[in-house]
Amino acid sequence: MEKAELMSYILIIVGVTLLILTFVMAVVLVTSELGILSQSDLSQALGEILGPIAAAIIRVLYLGIMGWTGSIATIRGIQLYKEAKRIPPVKTETSKEQE
């Protein structure tokens, strides 16, 4: 197995693992229970809501970056694998002499 082919397998495995983890974390985030606030004062309700909204935005950004990284690693691994299979191994001087 060539070095490029081994690297392509590693990139594909890392990328797919990141994508699987992203989807699992997204499912956990979506299925988590939400606490509904009941306040009569609008300014207090908005003040208490901003914290969870900021936390949700951070989680969504984290999942987006993780998914983006996983997809790029997977794409690069597949491209590297295709290139490794397309280019024939280079023959050296000693291998030419042995033929």
N, C-alpha and C positions, 0 to 999 in steps of 0.2 A: 504494500500500500504506500502510495506516495505521500509526501508531506502535505501537498495542497489538498489531496483527497481527504486526509485525516482532519485537516483544519476545516474543510467544508462540513464534514460530519459533526464536528464539535459546534460550529456556528449554527447549524440546523437544530441540533439538540437544545442549545441554549435559547435560541429564538422561540422554538415551540414551547419550551418550558415556561418562558416568560409570558407567552400568550395564554397558556393554560392557567397560570397563576393569576393573570389579569382577569380572565373570565370568572374564575372562582371567587376572587375578591369582589368583583362587580356583583355577582349573585348574592354574596353575603351582605354587601352594602344595600342592595335593593330590598332584600327580604328582612332586613333588620327592622325592629319595631320603632315607630316614630312616636314621640311624645307630643301630644297636642296641648298647647297652652290655652288657657281660658282666662283672659284678663279683661277687666272692664275699661282700664285706662290704655289708650292706644300707644302712648309714648313708652309706657312700661313694657307693653307687649313687644314693640319693635326693638327695644333694648335687649330683651331676653331672646329674641329670635335671631339677632345678628350673629351671636356666637355659633349656634348650630349651622347657620347658613355658611359662615366662613369655613367651618370644619368640613362641610359637604363639598364646597368648592375646592378645597385643598385635596380632598380624597379623589374627586373627579379628575383634577389635573394630574395627580399621581398616577391614576389608572391610565389616563391618556398617554402620558410619557412612557409608562411601562409597556403599554400595547404598541406604541410607535417604535420603541427600541426593539421589542421582540420581533415585530414584522420586518424591520430593517435587517436584523441579524439573520432571520430566516431567508430573506431574499438574497442577501450577500452569500450565504452558505450555498444556496441553490446555484447561483451564478458561478461561484468558485468550483462547485462540483461539475457543472457543465464544461467549464474551461479545462479542468483537469482531465476529463474524459476525452475532450476534443484534441488536445495536443499530445502527439505520440511521444514516448520517452526518447530522449536524445541519446544516440549511440556515442560512446567514447572511442578513442583511438585503440585502446586495448581490446575492446569488443569487436572492432572491425578487423583487427589482426587475427583474432581467434577464428573468425569465419573463414 
